[in-house]
Amino acid sequence: MADLQEFHGLLSPSGHDFGHRVFYESLRYAAMLAVMGVHDRWDVMDRVLLTKVLPKMHGTRSRVEKPLRALREFAQGPGDDPAPRMPLSAAKLDRMLEVLADAQFVSFTE
């Protein structure tokens, strides 16, 4: 999945990239979602980002703000559409960025 590679590329500069295990778990999760009737690319990627990638994100503002903002931009998608293409992840990222701004530290559990 090219989208997983893009996630990896967004996270690599900060050291938050993921390995083969997360990559293959994400592919298996996507296959299970397809069996359950979730076929839309962005619905699948939204759930993968929310459940497989974001839980690994934690740290200080100086360490995680840039990758969280990059992921939030990716979740929003291109163009001027106010609705994000990945709404679950976008909402979680908004909350994480808000906590990060207030507390200078964030984890997935907020």
C-alpha positions in Angstrom: 0.0 0.0 0.0 1.5 3.3 -1.1 -0.4 5.1 1.6 1.4 3.1 4.3 4.7 4.0 2.7 3.6 7.6 2.8 2.8 7.4 6.5 6.3 5.8 7.0 7.9 8.7 5.1 6.1 11.3 7.1 7.2 9.6 10.4 10.8 8.7 9.4 12.5 12.1 10.0 11.4 12.2 13.6 12.2 8.6 14.3 8.5 7.5 14.6 8.6 5.3 11.6 7.3 1.7 11.9 8.6 -1.7 10.9 7.5 -4.7 9.0 5.3 -6.0 11.8 3.1 -2.9 11.8 3.1 -2.8 8.0 1.9 -6.4 7.7 -0.6 -6.0 10.6 -2.0 -3.1 8.7 -2.4 -5.1 5.5 -4.1 -7.9 7.5 -6.4 -5.4 9.2 -7.3 -3.9 5.7 -8.1 -7.4 4.5 -10.4 -8.0 7.5 -12.1 -4.6 6.9 -12.7 -5.6 3.3 -14.4 -8.8 4.4 -16.5 -6.8 6.7 -17.6 -4.5 3.8 -15.3 -1.6 4.3 -13.9 -1.1 0.8 -13.3 2.7 0.5 -9.6 3.4 0.5 -9.8 6.4 2.8 -12.1 4.6 5.3 -9.5 1.8 5.5 -6.6 4.1 5.8 -8.4 6.1 8.4 -8.8 3.1 10.6 -5.2 1.9 10.0 -3.8 5.3 11.0 -6.0 5.5 14.1 -5.4 2.0 15.3 -1.9 1.0 14.1 0.1 4.2 13.7 -1.2 6.8 16.1 -1.0 4.7 19.3 2.8 4.7 18.8 3.0 8.5 18.8 4.0 10.0 22.1 6.6 12.5 23.3 7.4 16.2 23.8 6.3 19.0 21.6 9.7 19.4 20.1 9.8 15.7 19.1 6.2 15.0 17.9 4.6 18.2 16.8 6.0 18.2 13.2 5.0 14.6 12.4 1.6 15.0 14.0 0.9 18.1 11.9 2.1 16.2 8.8 -0.3 13.3 9.6 -3.1 15.8 10.2 -2.5 17.4 6.8 -2.4 13.9 5.2 -5.7 13.1 7.0 -7.3 16.3 5.7 -6.4 15.6 2.1 -5.7 18.0 -0.7 -7.9 20.9 -1.8 -10.3 23.2 0.1 -12.8 20.6 1.2 -13.6 21.4 4.9 -14.4 17.7 5.6 -11.3 15.6 6.1 -10.9 12.5 4.0 -10.0 10.6 7.2 -12.3 12.0 9.8 -11.6 9.6 12.7 -7.9 10.2 12.5 -8.3 13.9 11.9 -10.4 14.3 15.0 -7.9 12.3 17.1 -5.0 14.3 15.7 -6.7 17.6 16.5 -7.2 16.4 20.1 -3.6 15.3 20.4 -2.3 18.5 19.0 -4.4 20.5 21.4 -3.1 18.5 24.4 0.4 18.9 23.0 0.1 22.7 22.9 -1.3 22.8 26.4 0.9 20.3 28.2 4.0 20.2 25.9 3.7 16.4 25.9 1.2 14.0 24.4 0.5 10.3 24.0 -2.3 8.5 22.2 -4.3 8.1 25.3 -4.1 11.9 25.8 
